[in-house]
Amino acid sequence: MGLFGKIMEKLGFGSAQAAEPPPPPPGAAAPAAKAPPPVQPIAVVDVVAQLEQRAKANPQKLNWRESIVDLLKLLDIDSSFAARKELATELGCPADLMGDSAKMNMWLHKTVLARIAANGGNIPKDLLD
């Protein structure tokens, strides 16, 4: 699992992936075709409430709304430069931003929030602009 997967897991996303059956072993007969499962709407996860609650309980003053480092710290995920660079690479950060840690961090923060929102997280619109 990549770092973004860890972020999503910490926020309570991903239970639908775990419910998928594993693929058949190589050489096994293919199972009979079944009707696809009904489409399930994306469950909205109250990310804001979770992060605000974590921020209140944290002894450090962390601003997840503006800082990717603080967001990762609130989720108990490695926030080192190496980890952030790995996450930026995973999410497709443009090469010209990778050489400037401040620009990379700003891109990373916006991208992580946008991806959370795309997966059903209630990220406020002003944080996505």
C-alpha positions as CSV (number, residue, x, y, z in Angstrom):
1,M,0.0,0.0,0.0
2,G,1.3,3.4,-0.9
3,L,1.4,6.4,1.4
4,F,-1.9,7.8,-0.1
5,G,-3.5,4.5,0.7
6,K,-2.3,4.8,4.3
7,I,-3.9,8.3,4.5
8,M,-7.2,7.0,3.2
9,E,-7.1,4.0,5.6
10,K,-6.5,6.3,8.6
11,L,-9.5,8.4,7.5
12,G,-11.7,5.3,7.3
13,F,-11.8,4.8,3.6
14,G,-11.1,1.5,1.8
15,S,-13.5,-1.0,3.4
16,A,-15.0,-1.6,-0.1
17,Q,-11.6,-2.7,-1.4
18,A,-11.3,-5.3,1.3
19,A,-14.7,-6.8,0.4
20,E,-13.6,-7.8,-3.1
21,P,-12.9,-11.5,-3.5
22,P,-9.3,-12.5,-4.3
23,P,-8.5,-13.4,-7.9
24,P,-8.4,-17.1,-8.8
25,P,-4.9,-18.8,-8.6
26,P,-3.0,-19.1,-11.9
27,G,-4.2,-22.1,-13.9
28,A,-7.5,-22.3,-12.1
29,A,-10.7,-22.5,-14.2
30,A,-12.3,-19.1,-14.5
31,P,-15.4,-18.8,-12.4
32,A,-18.8,-18.5,-14.2
33,A,-19.7,-15.0,-15.1
34,K,-21.9,-13.3,-12.5
35,A,-23.9,-10.2,-12.7
36,P,-21.9,-7.3,-11.5
37,P,-22.7,-6.1,-8.0
38,P,-25.1,-3.2,-7.8
39,V,-23.3,0.2,-7.9
40,Q,-22.9,1.6,-4.4
41,P,-22.8,5.3,-3.9
42,I,-19.6,6.6,-2.4
43,A,-20.0,6.9,1.3
44,V,-19.2,10.4,2.5
45,V,-16.5,10.3,5.3
46,D,-16.5,13.3,7.6
47,V,-12.9,14.1,7.2
48,V,-13.2,17.6,8.6
49,A,-14.7,16.3,11.9
50,Q,-12.0,13.6,12.2
51,L,-9.1,16.0,11.6
52,E,-10.5,18.7,13.9
53,Q,-11.0,16.2,16.6
54,R,-7.5,14.9,16.2
55,A,-6.1,18.4,16.2
56,K,-7.9,19.3,19.5
57,A,-6.5,16.1,21.1
58,N,-3.0,16.7,19.9
59,P,-0.6,18.6,22.2
60,Q,1.0,20.3,19.2
61,K,-0.7,23.1,17.4
62,L,-1.2,21.5,14.0
63,N,-2.8,23.3,11.1
64,W,-4.0,20.5,8.7
65,R,-5.9,23.0,6.6
66,E,-2.7,24.6,5.4
67,S,0.2,22.2,6.0
68,I,0.8,18.7,4.5
69,V,3.3,18.1,7.3
70,D,0.7,18.8,9.9
71,L,-1.9,16.7,8.1
72,L,0.4,13.8,8.0
73,K,1.4,14.3,11.7
74,L,-2.3,14.3,12.7
75,L,-2.7,10.9,11.0
76,D,0.4,9.5,12.6
77,I,2.1,9.1,9.2
78,D,5.7,9.8,8.5
79,S,6.0,13.5,7.6
80,S,9.7,13.6,6.8
81,F,10.9,15.1,3.6
82,A,11.7,11.7,2.1
83,A,8.1,10.5,2.9
84,R,6.6,13.6,1.4
85,K,8.8,13.3,-1.7
86,E,7.7,9.6,-2.0
87,L,4.0,10.7,-1.7
88,A,4.5,13.4,-4.3
89,T,6.0,10.9,-6.7
90,E,3.1,8.5,-6.0
91,L,0.6,11.2,-6.8
92,G,2.4,12.5,-10.0
93,C,3.9,15.8,-8.8
94,P,5.3,17.7,-11.7
95,A,9.1,17.4,-11.9
96,D,9.6,21.2,-11.8
97,L,8.0,21.3,-8.3
98,M,9.9,18.4,-6.9
99,G,13.1,20.4,-6.7
100,D,11.5,23.1,-4.5
101,S,10.2,21.7,-1.2
102,A,7.9,24.6,-0.5
103,K,6.2,24.3,-3.9
104,M,6.1,20.5,-3.7
105,N,4.4,20.8,-0.3
106,M,1.8,23.2,-1.5
107,W,1.0,21.0,-4.5
108,L,1.0,17.9,-2.3
109,H,-1.4,19.4,0.2
110,K,-3.9,20.5,-2.5
111,T,-3.6,17.2,-4.3
112,V,-4.1,15.1,-1.2
113,L,-7.2,17.0,-0.2
114,A,-8.6,16.9,-3.7
115,R,-8.0,13.1,-3.9
116,I,-9.7,12.7,-0.5
117,A,-12.7,14.7,-1.7
118,A,-12.8,12.6,-4.9
119,N,-13.1,9.5,-2.8
120,G,-16.0,10.8,-0.7
121,G,-14.3,13.0,1.9
122,N,-16.1,16.2,2.8
123,I,-13.3,18.6,2.1
124,P,-14.4,22.3,2.2
125,K,-14.5,23.9,-1.2
126,D,-12.2,26.8,-0.1
127,L,-9.4,24.2,0.6
128,L,-9.7,22.8,-2.9
129,D,-9.4,26.1,-4.9
